[in-house]
């Protein structure tokens, strides 16, 4: 996790999660439900890791 002034920031992980969610929306729009679910799961993992929680 990136640090600013010694404090961790969530900017990078949240940006990465947003990219995975955009990919999920694209997959869903193309009718690929399995890929959409995988991408959403990855997004949740990134957010959980950034927050110190389990997905």
Helices and strands as residue ranges (DSSP letters): E 3-4, E 7-8, H 11-29, H 33-51
